[in-house]
């Protein structure tokens, strides 16, 4: 029986029509339930990703601060080694008074 013949049979026979509609309604209900479950999973996934991004943002900010601090330390060390004096006031050479 092909699609058109099946459709004609279901349309003519009331029992076949009720069986067909019951199956259709069940399938539709399961589809809606699956969609709701999928949306719930999607919401959970988005929330997890948001938390991960916030954690990464905190980590990046912390690393940026550490990088700037480490560069300042590196420059200070480079300026205090023998022979690397870059000029500027030297505390023990200031005039008193």
C-alpha positions in Angstrom: 0.0 0.0 0.0 1.5 3.3 -1.0 1.1 6.7 0.7 -1.9 7.8 -1.2 -3.7 4.5 -0.8 -2.9 4.5 2.9 -4.2 8.1 3.3 -7.5 7.2 1.5 -7.9 4.1 3.7 -7.3 6.0 6.9 -9.7 8.8 5.8 -12.5 6.2 5.0 -12.2 3.9 8.1 -13.1 5.5 11.4 -11.1 3.0 13.5 -8.0 3.5 11.4 -8.6 7.3 11.7 -8.8 7.1 15.5 -5.6 4.9 15.7 -3.8 7.3 13.3 -4.8 10.3 15.3 -3.9 8.7 18.7 -0.5 7.9 17.3 -0.1 11.4 15.9 -1.1 13.0 19.2 1.3 10.7 21.1 4.1 11.6 18.7 3.3 15.3 19.0 3.3 15.1 22.8 6.6 13.3 22.9 8.0 15.9 20.4 7.0 18.7 22.7 8.4 16.9 25.8 11.7 16.3 23.9 11.8 20.0 22.9 11.2 21.1 26.5 14.0 18.7 27.7 16.2 20.0 25.0 15.6 23.6 26.0 16.3 22.7 29.6 19.6 21.1 28.6 20.4 24.2 26.4 19.7 26.6 29.3 22.0 24.5 31.5 24.7 24.4 28.9 24.5 28.2 28.4 24.7 28.7 32.2 27.8 26.5 32.4 29.5 28.3 29.5 28.7 31.7 31.1 30.3 30.6 34.4 33.3 29.3 32.5 33.7 32.6 30.7 33.4 34.6 33.9 36.0 32.4 35.5 38.3 32.8 32.5 37.7 36.6 32.6 38.8 36.6 36.3 41.9 34.5 35.4 42.8 36.8 32.5 42.5 39.9 34.6 44.7 38.4 37.3 47.3 37.3 34.7 47.3 40.8 33.2 47.9 42.4 36.6 50.7 39.8 37.3 52.2 40.5 33.9 52.3 44.2 34.4 53.8 43.7 37.9 56.4 41.3 36.6 57.4 43.7 33.9 57.8 46.5 36.5 59.9 44.1 38.6 62.0 43.2 35.6 62.6 46.8 34.7 63.5 47.6 38.3 65.9 44.8 38.5 67.5 45.8 35.2 67.9 49.3 36.4 69.6 48.3 39.7 72.3 46.0 38.3 75.8 47.3 38.2 76.4 49.4 35.0 72.7 49.8 34.2 72.1 53.0 36.0 69.6 55.0 33.8 70.0 58.3 35.5 67.7 60.1 37.9 68.1 61.1 41.5 70.1 58.8 43.8 68.9 59.0 47.4 72.3 59.2 49.1 73.5 62.0 46.7 70.7 64.4 47.4 71.6 67.6 49.0 70.4 68.0 52.6 68.9 71.2 53.6 
